[in-house]
Amino acid sequence: MSKVSFADTLTGLDSAIDSAVEKINRATPDDVEGALKNISVNLDGFTALLSPSADAFADQIKNAARELTAQRFGRVVNLYKPLYLSNACVNACLYCGFNASMDIRRRTLTLDEVEREGAILRSEGYASVLLVAGEDGKSTPVALIEDSVRRLKGMGFSYVGIEVAPLSLEQYARLGEAGLDGVTVYQETYDRAIYKQVHPGGPKRNFDWRLATAERAAKAGIRNIGLGFLLGLGDYRREALALYAHVRFIQKTYWQTSVSVSFPRLHHTPEGYAPERHVSDVELFRLITATRLANPDITLTLSTRESPSLRDSLFGVGINHASAGSKTSPGAYSSIGSEDTAGEQFPVVDEREPEEVARSIKELGLEGVWKDWDPRFGPAVYR
């Protein structure tokens, strides 16, 4: 197997991304029409769908994305909840509510508290959960993550993923043996200069270690890898092109690993930090539909960072995986309304209860599915 890493690939992409951005700027209505005639779209089609010229074809693009999503995934939206294990963090990410300099109440759940939170999610019908933690190896050691995964799997969760600090290949293999199904790791930005600017302190400053996280998890046999970037840190078109290449790299190099993509857009950031590049609703629509039409077989996820109306407009239109009823602080599900609630990572915008989200999904002619999957094959290991 080739030892080429995505970091090697990304290093040589600058000029190609420059050229692709120029194609986006120059794209014509004919380019968009050509893309819609050749689905799944290639890189040229992807650039056309990211262009302002695509806006005149919004209805056709929406219908194409809806049809393709239904063909590959059925008319369903899989629902999940994040379960925050800890908000302890040693990083200084300027955009994050868990920033180590923030004066918030820090809390790390015990295993019994993880079970208590999990029991609430199970009582609501959820069988898919994402375990989230800030980056603090002392407060959230791998052993705690491992035990939490085992505990949640033992409670009947069919899918347990994590979004925690990047780990080693050996640690991912250990978590895989405990039953871990997926690893989500946002690169935040594929631009090294911006990355350095927004990560002034902490181990997260190591761009290359984070970039290689998906590869380590795939080598360890974790079956699903979640990728994405924070919309608002840089030019979303350049980020989208880098993500396009990253998805292709994982699919080619670790073909037995499934890929999912999320679209976290910055709306609320700590005082003193304003995102450099706001991404509009129209641009978000372009990005999601272009990503679906270029990648028929990957899961596309949208969180409760977005408004109810926007989420409803995108369910089934590319988006086939969504959180509902989310809380973004540890212990929040069992301590709702309590003064004991720990600091949150970001405010939730779609505050609807899970059943309200499911009802909206049904009104769209779709079905909200609370169970992710039943494993039929053991994890593939790339050594």
Summary of the structure (lengths in Angstrom):
residues: 383
radius of gyration: 19.8
end to end distance: 8.8
largest distance: 59.0
contacts: 1310
relative contact order: 0.17
helix: 43%
strand: 13%
